[in-house]
């Protein structure tokens, strides 16, 4: 037997596992609604893929209010966003506001939102075990640089992206496409400096293919087949997507580790190859992602599962807590796969119902972010960051109300979460 030497951290109304955009949305919403909240994050910064993952693009945000709008307004006030497409700044050098964000500014804002709301934030804390009986969670174990700790809560929120809390509680999940069980590819993202200063990035599929062709003609064959470059608000650095790592399942640490090694190796050779191209000799790697981009984790089975027909018919629900307007975006599932992202599944604006956040098999857990209950193609649409932060806010509100009213999520009236989301200015 292991001697875990776990020290107690006490009891909270709500414990949120995962400090990405969904986890922050959940923690802030719960705390603003009167709950005592602890937010557990395995890294040393908030934001997940938005910040430490170097994907600084808040997609599907135009119809969002709440914390999404607060974040964008804050960053806009500090010249820390720019447009995704076209020119990034006007003739006076002022950034044209948009959904591309400055990662460091976002880290600061997300921390400030949490601390201002009274959230207890635990960094470098990894969820490692769950004490539960028949899915009811009594406490969780955290492994940290400072030793092991345990804590308990009335309601727990899985915002890990991987569905780690749900898995440790023994809940059912799936991952991958319905035909072969292959997940969306993982990716190593990097930040480039030294590109031609007037280059604003790849604005279209044609631009991506053109850039990839230029690389190939110079001996650089990228695994993603298409190259994505997004100019950042600094106007001196670009986020680059070039790498696809296939069959990275959420329960295979060996494949995950190998994928990170492979991605960083490819990044080195891509950057070195740029230096041999006329006009690109000064390109350098300004940083690779600390948070490896696994697009797909566990999709946990919930009280309702979003289905293909829900998104293709644009269904709305009385307990709708997020209006998704993004298209289906499936990346290559294997090296010889198509680059057609929608694959014949075309989404109309649709709701994510609150019931998708209520997992089967646990009475005191809610799901937030990518692990919510949905099929493969809906997942490839709703996984965008604007949606995930909104879903987090709904989960946080419901968790706070459940803790206050001494009830469980399955008995919570999801129309209340819908009304709360509307009150924050989100379009439904």
C-alpha positions as CSV (number, residue, x, y, z in Angstrom):
1,X,0.0,0.0,0.0
2,X,1.1,3.5,-0.8
3,X,1.4,6.0,2.1
4,X,-0.2,9.1,0.4
5,X,0.2,11.4,3.4
6,X,-2.6,13.6,2.2
7,X,-3.3,16.7,4.1
8,X,-6.9,18.0,4.2
9,X,-7.7,21.3,2.5
10,X,-11.2,21.5,3.9
11,X,-14.7,21.6,2.4
12,X,-16.0,23.8,-0.4
13,X,-19.4,24.3,-1.9
14,X,-18.0,23.7,-5.4
15,X,-14.8,22.2,-6.6
16,X,-13.8,22.8,-10.2
17,X,-11.2,20.5,-11.8
18,X,-9.4,22.2,-14.7
19,X,-8.5,25.8,-15.2
20,X,-9.1,26.2,-19.0
21,X,-11.7,28.6,-20.3
22,X,-14.6,26.3,-19.2
23,X,-13.2,25.8,-15.7
24,X,-12.6,29.5,-15.2
25,X,-16.2,30.2,-16.5
26,X,-17.5,27.7,-14.0
27,X,-15.4,28.9,-11.0
28,X,-16.2,32.6,-11.5
29,X,-19.9,32.0,-12.1
30,X,-20.2,29.8,-9.0
31,X,-18.3,32.2,-6.8
32,X,-20.3,35.2,-8.1
33,X,-23.5,33.3,-7.1
34,X,-22.4,33.0,-3.5
35,X,-20.6,29.6,-3.5
36,X,-17.2,28.9,-1.9
37,X,-15.2,27.6,-4.8
38,X,-11.8,26.0,-5.3
39,X,-10.3,25.9,-8.8
40,X,-7.7,23.1,-9.4
41,X,-5.3,23.6,-12.3
42,X,-2.4,21.3,-13.2
43,X,-0.2,24.0,-14.8
44,X,0.9,27.4,-13.6
45,X,-1.6,29.6,-15.6
46,X,-5.2,29.7,-16.4
47,X,-6.7,29.5,-19.9
48,X,-5.6,26.1,-21.1
49,X,-5.4,25.9,-24.9
50,X,-6.2,29.6,-25.2
51,X,-3.0,30.6,-23.3
52,X,-0.5,27.9,-22.6
53,X,-1.7,25.9,-25.6
54,X,-0.9,28.9,-28.0
55,X,-4.3,28.8,-29.7
56,X,-5.1,32.4,-28.9
57,X,-8.3,32.5,-30.9
58,X,-11.7,32.8,-29.2
59,X,-13.9,31.2,-31.9
60,X,-17.7,31.4,-31.9
61,X,-17.7,34.4,-29.6
62,X,-19.8,37.0,-31.6
63,X,-23.0,36.1,-29.9
64,X,-21.6,35.7,-26.4
65,X,-21.9,37.9,-23.4
66,X,-20.8,37.1,-19.8
67,X,-17.2,36.3,-19.1
68,X,-16.3,36.0,-22.8
69,X,-17.4,39.6,-23.4
70,X,-15.6,40.8,-20.2
71,X,-12.4,39.2,-21.4
72,X,-12.6,40.6,-24.9
73,X,-13.5,44.1,-23.6
74,X,-10.6,44.1,-21.1
75,X,-8.1,43.0,-23.7
76,X,-9.5,45.5,-26.3
77,X,-9.0,48.3,-23.8
78,X,-5.4,47.4,-23.6
79,X,-4.8,46.9,-27.3
80,X,-4.5,43.2,-26.7
81,X,-6.7,41.8,-29.5
82,X,-6.7,42.0,-33.2
83,X,-8.8,40.8,-36.1
84,X,-8.5,37.2,-37.3
85,X,-8.8,38.1,-41.0
86,X,-7.3,40.9,-43.1
87,X,-5.5,43.8,-41.6
88,X,-4.6,43.7,-37.9
89,X,-4.0,47.4,-37.3
90,X,-5.2,50.7,-38.8
91,X,-2.9,53.4,-40.3
92,X,-2.2,54.7,-36.8
93,X,-1.0,51.4,-35.6
94,X,-4.1,50.8,-33.4
95,X,-5.2,47.1,-33.3
96,X,-8.4,46.3,-35.1
97,X,-10.4,44.5,-32.4
98,X,-11.2,40.9,-33.0
99,X,-11.0,37.4,-31.5
100,X,-7.2,36.9,-31.6
101,X,-5.9,37.7,-28.1
102,X,-2.7,38.3,-26.3
103,X,-2.0,35.3,-24.2
104,X,-0.3,37.0,-21.3
105,X,-3.1,39.6,-21.0
106,X,-5.6,36.8,-21.0
107,X,-3.8,35.0,-18.2
108,X,-3.8,38.1,-16.1
109,X,-7.5,38.8,-16.7
110,X,-8.6,35.2,-15.9
111,X,-6.7,35.3,-12.7
112,X,-8.1,38.6,-11.8
113,X,-11.6,37.5,-12.5
114,X,-11.1,34.5,-10.2
115,X,-9.5,36.3,-7.3
116,X,-12.0,39.2,-7.5
117,X,-14.8,36.7,-7.2
118,X,-13.2,35.0,-4.2
119,X,-12.1,31.7,-5.9
120,X,-9.4,29.7,-4.1
121,X,-7.0,28.9,-6.9
122,X,-4.6,25.9,-6.7
123,X,-1.8,25.8,-9.3
124,X,0.4,22.8,-10.1
125,X,-2.3,20.5,-8.7
126,X,-3.1,17.3,-10.4
127,X,-6.3,15.4,-9.7
128,X,-5.0,11.9,-8.9
129,X,-7.8,9.9,-7.2
130,X,-11.5,10.1,-6.3
131,X,-13.1,8.7,-3.2
132,X,-16.6,7.8,-4.3
133,X,-19.4,5.3,-3.7
134,X,-21.7,4.5,-6.5
135,X,-20.7,7.6,-8.3
136,X,-21.2,9.9,-5.3
137,X,-18.0,11.8,-4.7
138,X,-16.9,12.2,-1.1
139,X,-13.5,13.7,-1.7
140,X,-10.7,14.0,-4.2
141,X,-6.9,13.6,-3.9
142,X,-4.5,16.2,-5.4
143,X,-0.9,15.6,-6.1
144,X,1.2,18.8,-6.0
145,X,4.8,20.0,-5.9
146,X,4.1,20.6,-2.2
147,X,2.8,17.1,-1.4
148,X,-0.6,15.4,-1.5
149,X,-3.8,17.1,-0.4
150,X,-7.4,16.1,-0.1
151,X,-10.6,18.2,-0.2
152,X,-14.3,17.7,-0.4
153,X,-17.2,19.6,-2.0
154,X,-20.9,19.5,-2.3
155,X,-20.7,19.7,-6.1
156,X,-17.8,18.8,-8.4
157,X,-17.3,20.1,-11.9
158,X,-15.2,18.2,-14.5
159,X,-13.6,20.9,-16.7
160,X,-10.4,19.0,-17.3
161,X,-10.9,18.7,-21.1
162,X,-9.9,15.0,-20.8
163,X,-12.9,14.1,-18.7
164,X,-10.5,13.0,-16.0
165,X,-12.8,13.4,-13.0
166,X,-15.5,11.5,-14.7
167,X,-13.1,8.7,-15.6
168,X,-11.8,8.4,-12.1
169,X,-15.3,8.2,-10.8
170,X,-16.0,5.3,-13.1
171,X,-18.3,7.0,-15.6
172,X,-18.8,5.8,-19.2
173,X,-17.3,7.8,-22.0
174,X,-16.3,7.5,-25.6
175,X,-13.7,9.1,-27.9
176,X,-13.3,9.1,-31.7
177,X,-15.3,9.0,-34.9
178,X,-18.2,6.5,-35.2
179,X,-16.6,4.5,-38.0
180,X,-13.1,3.7,-36.7
181,X,-12.9,5.2,-33.3
182,X,-10.2,7.6,-34.3
183,X,-10.0,11.0,-32.4
184,X,-9.4,14.3,-33.9
185,X,-5.6,14.8,-34.2
186,X,-3.5,16.3,-31.5
187,X,-1.2,19.2,-32.4
188,X,1.9,21.0,-31.2
189,X,1.5,24.7,-31.7
190,X,4.4,27.2,-31.8
191,X,4.8,31.0,-31.9
192,X,7.0,32.3,-34.7
193,X,8.9,35.6,-34.8
194,X,11.0,37.0,-37.7
195,X,8.4,36.5,-40.5
196,X,8.1,39.4,-43.0
197,X,6.6,42.2,-41.0
198,X,3.8,42.9,-43.6
199,X,2.6,39.3,-43.6
200,X,-0.8,39.2,-42.0
201,X,-1.2,35.4,-42.0
202,X,-3.3,32.7,-43.7
203,X,-6.9,33.9,-44.1
204,X,-8.3,31.1,-46.2
205,X,-7.9,27.5,-47.1
206,X,-6.2,28.6,-50.2
207,X,-3.7,30.7,-48.2
208,X,-3.0,27.7,-45.9
209,X,-2.4,25.4,-48.9
210,X,-0.2,28.0,-50.6
211,X,2.0,28.4,-47.6
212,X,2.3,24.6,-47.2
213,X,3.2,24.3,-50.8
214,X,6.0,26.9,-50.4
215,X,7.3,24.9,-47.5
216,X,7.2,21.7,-49.4
217,X,9.0,23.3,-52.4
218,X,11.8,24.1,-49.9
219,X,12.0,20.6,-48.5
220,X,9.6,21.0,-45.5
221,X,6.8,18.5,-45.6
222,X,4.5,19.3,-42.7
223,X,2.3,16.6,-41.1
224,X,-0.9,18.7,-41.1
225,X,-0.7,19.2,-44.9
226,X,-2.0,22.7,-44.4
227,X,-0.2,25.5,-42.6
228,X,-2.0,28.0,-40.4
229,X,-0.3,31.3,-39.4
230,X,-2.2,33.8,-37.3
231,X,-0.7,37.2,-36.6
232,X,-0.9,38.1,-33.0
233,X,-1.7,41.4,-31.3
234,X,2.0,42.1,-30.8
235,X,2.1,42.5,-34.6
236,X,5.6,40.9,-34.3
237,X,4.7,37.2,-33.6
238,X,2.5,34.6,-35.3
239,X,0.8,31.5,-34.0
240,X,1.6,28.6,-36.3
241,X,-0.3,25.3,-36.8
242,X,1.6,22.7,-38.8
243,X,1.6,19.5,-36.8
244,X,-0.9,16.6,-36.6
245,X,-0.4,13.7,-34.3
246,X,-2.9,10.8,-34.9
247,X,-4.6,8.3,-32.6
248,X,-3.8,10.2,-29.4
249,X,-6.3,8.6,-27.0
250,X,-7.1,10.1,-23.6
251,X,-6.1,6.9,-21.8
252,X,-2.7,6.3,-23.5
253,X,0.1,8.1,-21.8
254,X,2.8,6.5,-24.0
255,X,1.1,7.8,-27.2
256,X,0.6,11.2,-25.7
257,X,4.2,11.5,-24.7
258,X,5.4,10.2,-28.1
259,X,3.2,12.7,-29.8
260,X,4.7,15.6,-27.8
261,X,8.2,14.5,-28.7
262,X,7.2,14.1,-32.3
263,X,5.5,17.5,-32.4
264,X,8.4,19.4,-30.9
265,X,10.9,17.6,-33.2
266,X,8.8,18.7,-36.2
267,X,8.7,22.2,-34.9
268,X,12.4,22.4,-34.8
269,X,12.8,21.2,-38.4
270,X,10.0,23.5,-39.6
271,X,11.7,26.6,-38.1
272,X,15.2,25.6,-39.4
273,X,13.7,25.0,-42.8
274,X,12.3,28.5,-42.9
275,X,15.7,29.9,-42.5
276,X,16.7,28.6,-45.9
277,X,13.9,30.3,-47.7
278,X,14.6,33.8,-49.2
279,X,12.9,36.4,-47.1
280,X,12.4,34.1,-44.1
281,X,16.0,33.8,-42.9
282,X,15.3,35.5,-39.6
283,X,12.4,33.3,-38.5
284,X,12.8,31.9,-35.0
285,X,10.7,29.8,-32.6
286,X,9.4,32.3,-30.0
287,X,8.0,29.4,-27.9
288,X,6.3,26.0,-28.2
289,X,3.1,25.2,-26.4
290,X,3.4,24.1,-22.7
291,X,-0.1,22.6,-23.0
292,X,-0.2,20.0,-25.8
293,X,-3.3,20.4,-28.1
294,X,-5.4,17.3,-27.8
295,X,-8.6,18.4,-29.6
296,X,-10.6,15.5,-28.3
297,X,-10.8,13.9,-24.9
298,X,-13.4,11.8,-23.3
299,X,-17.0,12.6,-24.2
300,X,-18.9,11.5,-21.1
301,X,-22.4,10.0,-21.4
302,X,-24.9,12.4,-20.0
303,X,-28.6,12.8,-19.4
304,X,-28.9,14.0,-23.0
305,X,-26.4,13.6,-25.8
306,X,-26.3,16.1,-28.7
307,X,-26.8,14.2,-31.9
308,X,-26.1,14.9,-35.6
309,X,-29.7,15.7,-36.3
310,X,-29.8,18.2,-33.4
311,X,-27.1,20.3,-35.1
312,X,-28.1,19.7,-38.7
313,X,-31.7,20.8,-37.9
314,X,-30.6,23.7,-35.6
315,X,-32.6,22.4,-32.6
316,X,-33.4,24.7,-29.7
317,X,-34.2,23.5,-26.2
318,X,-36.0,25.0,-23.3
319,X,-32.9,24.3,-21.2
320,X,-30.5,25.6,-23.8
321,X,-27.5,27.2,-22.2
322,X,-25.3,28.0,-25.2
323,X,-26.1,29.0,-28.8
324,X,-23.5,27.4,-31.1
325,X,-23.0,28.9,-34.5
326,X,-19.7,27.2,-35.5
327,X,-19.5,24.7,-38.4
328,X,-18.4,21.1,-37.9
329,X,-14.6,21.1,-38.0
330,X,-13.2,17.6,-38.2
331,X,-9.5,17.5,-38.9
332,X,-7.6,14.7,-40.6
333,X,-8.0,11.5,-38.6
334,X,-5.1,9.8,-40.3
335,X,-2.3,10.8,-42.6
336,X,-4.1,10.0,-45.8
337,X,-7.5,11.4,-44.7
338,X,-9.4,14.2,-46.4
339,X,-8.9,17.8,-45.3
340,X,-12.7,18.5,-45.8
341,X,-13.7,19.5,-42.3
342,X,-17.5,19.3,-42.5
343,X,-17.7,15.8,-44.0
344,X,-21.3,16.2,-45.1
345,X,-22.6,17.2,-41.7
346,X,-23.8,20.8,-41.9
347,X,-24.8,22.6,-38.7
348,X,-27.4,25.3,-38.3
349,X,-27.3,27.5,-35.1
350,X,-28.3,25.1,-32.3
351,X,-28.5,24.9,-28.5
352,X,-26.4,22.9,-26.1
353,X,-29.0,21.8,-23.5
354,X,-28.2,21.9,-19.8
355,X,-28.9,18.1,-19.6
356,X,-25.7,17.5,-21.6
357,X,-23.8,18.8,-18.5
358,X,-25.4,16.2,-16.2
359,X,-23.4,12.9,-16.4
360,X,-24.9,9.5,-16.0
361,X,-23.6,7.6,-13.0
362,X,-22.7,10.5,-10.6
363,X,-25.2,12.5,-8.6
364,X,-22.9,15.4,-7.5
365,X,-20.9,16.1,-10.6
366,X,-21.4,18.4,-13.6
367,X,-19.5,18.5,-16.9
368,X,-18.1,21.6,-18.4
369,X,-16.1,22.0,-21.6
370,X,-15.2,19.4,-24.1
371,X,-16.2,16.4,-22.0
372,X,-19.9,17.3,-22.1
373,X,-22.3,14.7,-23.6
374,X,-22.4,14.8,-27.4
375,X,-21.6,12.7,-30.4
376,X,-18.5,13.0,-32.6
377,X,-19.8,15.5,-35.2
378,X,-21.6,17.8,-32.8
379,X,-18.4,17.8,-30.6
380,X,-16.4,19.0,-33.7
381,X,-18.7,22.0,-33.8
382,X,-19.3,23.0,-30.2
383,X,-15.7,22.6,-28.9
384,X,-14.8,26.2,-29.8
385,X,-13.6,28.3,-26.9
386,X,-16.5,30.9,-26.9
387,X,-18.9,28.0,-26.4
388,X,-16.8,26.3,-23.7
389,X,-16.5,29.3,-21.5
390,X,-20.3,29.9,-21.8
391,X,-21.0,26.2,-20.9
392,X,-18.7,26.7,-17.9
393,X,-20.7,29.6,-16.7
394,X,-23.9,27.6,-16.8
395,X,-22.3,24.7,-14.9
396,X,-21.0,27.1,-12.3
397,X,-24.3,28.7,-11.7
398,X,-26.1,25.4,-11.4
399,X,-23.4,24.1,-9.1
400,X,-23.8,27.1,-6.8
401,X,-27.6,26.7,-6.7
402,X,-27.4,23.0,-6.0
403,X,-25.0,23.6,-3.2
404,X,-27.2,26.3,-1.7
405,X,-30.4,24.4,-2.1
406,X,-29.0,21.1,-1.0
407,X,-30.0,19.3,-4.2
408,X,-28.2,17.5,-7.1
409,X,-27.8,18.4,-10.7
410,X,-30.2,15.8,-12.1
411,X,-33.0,17.5,-10.1
412,X,-32.0,21.0,-11.1
413,X,-34.3,22.8,-13.4
414,X,-32.1,23.5,-16.5
415,X,-34.4,26.4,-17.6
416,X,-33.0,28.3,-14.6
417,X,-29.5,27.9,-16.1
418,X,-30.8,29.1,-19.5
419,X,-32.3,32.2,-17.9
420,X,-29.0,32.9,-16.1
421,X,-27.1,32.7,-19.3
422,X,-29.5,35.1,-21.0
423,X,-29.1,37.5,-18.0
424,X,-25.4,37.7,-18.7
425,X,-26.0,38.9,-22.2
426,X,-25.5,35.7,-24.1
427,X,-27.7,35.3,-27.2
428,X,-29.8,32.2,-27.1
